Amino acid sequence: MTASPEQTATIGAVVLAGGQARRLGGLDKGLIQLQGRPLAAWVIDRLRAQVDEIVISANRHLREYGALGYPVHSDDIPGHAGPLAGIHAAASRMSSEWVLTSPCDTPFLPTDLARRLMRALQQQGHQAVYAADAQQPHFGIMLFNRALLNHLKSFLEAGGRKAGGWLAAVGATPVVWPADSEAFFNVNTPEDLARAESLANRLAPKP
């Protein structure tokens, strides 16, 4: 039996930890502890079984991120050019055909995230999709073909910085999760971190 494209496609994940976390006092968000473990480690745990490789995009505390056991790459564009710069730098150094991205502050990602996004890509015939729920799009959680990296480079060189703008430019479409899903809950404030602590045992028990 011939394997389906979904079965044969290689997917690499980029964990985005290069932001400045202004609403958390400039702390390095991916290293903030949730139940005694860095947020970035929670994201990696959710993605590990879904992808063929993982890299971390970070611009500071590189040694600490490296201790999580995966390659760490910094932006090629100076001055905190945003998540797209991190995505381009990290994905350019990967070998997988498809690139899945996630911010480091989303500890409860779906365990079928890659599969659902890939299925939508193949059904729709697109080269890029992103996650959404009933409340909003989640542009930082996308899946795209590495063939789009040249387009992303041109977008960045032209001054583009918004993930939503680039996704629109390449014709990406949303993949919508149920309205009651906590899958894309992200930690932006101290209040969010407190809520994550209360959600953690229910949504993602520690291994």
C-alpha positions in Angstrom: 0.0 0.0 0.0 1.3 3.4 -0.9 1.7 5.8 2.0 -0.4 8.9 2.0 1.3 12.4 1.8 0.2 13.0 5.4 2.2 9.9 6.4 5.3 10.7 4.4 5.6 14.4 4.9 8.4 15.5 7.3 7.5 18.3 9.7 9.9 20.4 11.8 8.7 22.6 14.6 10.0 26.1 15.5 9.3 27.1 19.1 9.3 30.9 19.2 11.1 32.2 22.3 12.6 35.4 20.9 10.1 38.0 22.1 10.6 40.7 24.7 7.6 39.9 27.0 6.9 43.5 27.9 3.7 42.6 29.8 5.7 40.3 32.0 8.3 42.9 32.9 10.7 41.8 30.2 11.2 38.3 31.6 12.3 35.7 29.1 8.9 34.1 28.7 9.9 30.7 27.6 12.0 30.2 30.7 9.2 31.2 33.1 8.3 28.3 35.4 5.0 26.5 35.2 4.8 23.8 37.9 8.5 23.9 38.1 9.3 23.6 34.4 10.0 26.3 31.7 7.0 27.2 29.5 9.1 26.3 26.5 9.6 22.8 27.8 5.8 22.4 28.0 5.4 23.4 24.4 8.2 21.0 23.3 6.5 18.2 25.2 3.3 18.8 23.3 5.1 18.9 19.9 7.7 16.2 20.4 5.6 13.2 19.3 4.0 15.2 16.4 7.1 16.3 14.4 10.4 15.0 13.1 12.6 17.8 14.4 12.4 20.7 16.8 14.4 23.9 16.9 14.1 26.9 19.3 14.2 30.5 18.1 15.7 32.7 20.9 17.7 35.9 21.1 18.9 35.7 24.7 19.6 33.1 27.3 20.8 30.8 24.6 22.6 28.4 26.9 19.4 27.9 29.0 17.4 27.1 26.0 20.0 24.8 24.7 19.8 22.9 27.9 16.3 21.8 26.8 18.0 19.5 24.3 17.3 21.1 20.9 19.2 23.4 18.5 18.8 27.1 19.3 18.9 29.8 16.5 18.8 33.6 16.9 17.4 36.1 14.4 19.4 37.0 11.4 17.8 40.4 11.4 18.9 42.6 14.3 16.6 44.7 16.6 13.8 42.3 17.5 12.1 42.2 14.1 9.3 40.0 15.4 8.3 36.3 15.2 8.6 36.1 11.4 12.3 36.9 11.6 12.7 34.1 14.1 10.7 31.7 12.0 12.8 32.5 8.9 16.2 32.1 10.7 15.2 28.8 12.4 13.3 27.2 9.5 16.2 28.0 7.1 18.4 25.8 9.2 16.0 22.8 9.3 15.7 19.9 6.9 12.0 19.1 7.1 9.7 19.8 4.2 7.0 21.4 6.4 7.4 24.0 9.1 5.1 24.1 12.2 5.5 27.1 14.5 4.3 27.8 18.0 5.0 30.6 20.5 6.8 29.4 23.7 3.9 30.5 25.9 1.2 28.1 24.7 1.6 25.1 27.1 -1.6 23.3 26.3 -1.3 22.8 22.5 -3.4 20.1 20.9 -1.8 16.7 20.7 -3.1 16.4 17.1 -2.1 19.9 16.0 0.3 18.9 13.3 -2.1 16.2 11.9 -5.1 18.5 11.7 -3.1 21.3 10.1 -1.6 19.0 7.6 -4.9 17.4 6.7 -6.4 20.9 6.1 -3.4 21.8 3.8 -3.9 18.7 1.7 -7.6 19.0 1.5 -7.4 22.7 0.5 -4.4 22.4 -1.8 -2.6 25.3 0.0 1.0 25.7 1.1 0.1 27.4 4.5 -2.5 27.3 7.2 -2.8 28.7 10.7 -4.8 27.8 13.8 -7.9 29.7 15.0 -10.7 29.4 17.4 -14.1 31.1 17.7 -12.5 34.1 19.4 -9.5 34.9 17.2 -6.9 33.7 14.8 -3.6 32.4 16.2 -1.2 33.5 13.5 1.9 32.4 15.5 0.7 28.8 15.2 1.1 28.0 11.5 2.1 25.2 9.2 3.8 26.0 5.8 6.0 24.5 3.2 9.7 25.4 3.2 9.3 26.4 -0.4 7.7 29.6 1.0 10.9 30.7 2.8 12.1 32.7 -0.1 8.8 34.6 -0.1 9.1 35.1 3.6 12.7 36.5 3.2 11.4 39.0 0.6 8.5 40.0 2.8 11.0 40.7 5.7 13.4 42.5 3.5 10.5 44.8 2.3 9.8 45.7 5.9 7.0 43.2 6.6 6.7 42.2 10.2 3.1 41.0 10.9 2.6 37.3 10.8 -1.0 37.8 9.7 0.1 40.0 6.8 2.5 37.4 5.5 0.0 34.6 5.9 -2.6 36.6 3.9 0.0 37.3 1.2 0.6 33.6 0.7 -3.1 32.7 0.7 -3.1 30.9 4.0 -6.4 29.9 5.5 -7.5 29.2 9.2 -8.1 25.8 10.7 -10.7 26.4 13.4 -10.8 24.6 16.8 -13.9 24.4 19.0 -15.1 27.5 20.8 -14.5 25.9 24.2 -11.0 24.8 23.6 -8.2 25.9 25.9 -5.6 24.6 23.4 -4.2 28.0 22.5 -4.3 29.6 25.9 -1.2 31.7 26.1 0.7 33.3 29.0 1.1 37.1 28.5 0.5 38.5 32.0 1.0 37.4 35.7 -2.7 36.8 35.8 -2.4 34.4 32.8 0.4 32.5 34.6 -1.8 32.1 37.6 -4.6 30.7 35.5 -2.1 28.4 33.7 -1.2 26.9 37.0 -4.8 26.1 37.7 -5.3 24.7 34.2 -2.1 22.6 34.1 -3.2 19.5 36.0 -6.4 19.2 33.9 -5.0 20.0 30.5 -1.4 18.8 30.6 -0.4 16.8 33.6 3.4 16.8 34.2 5.1 13.7 32.6 
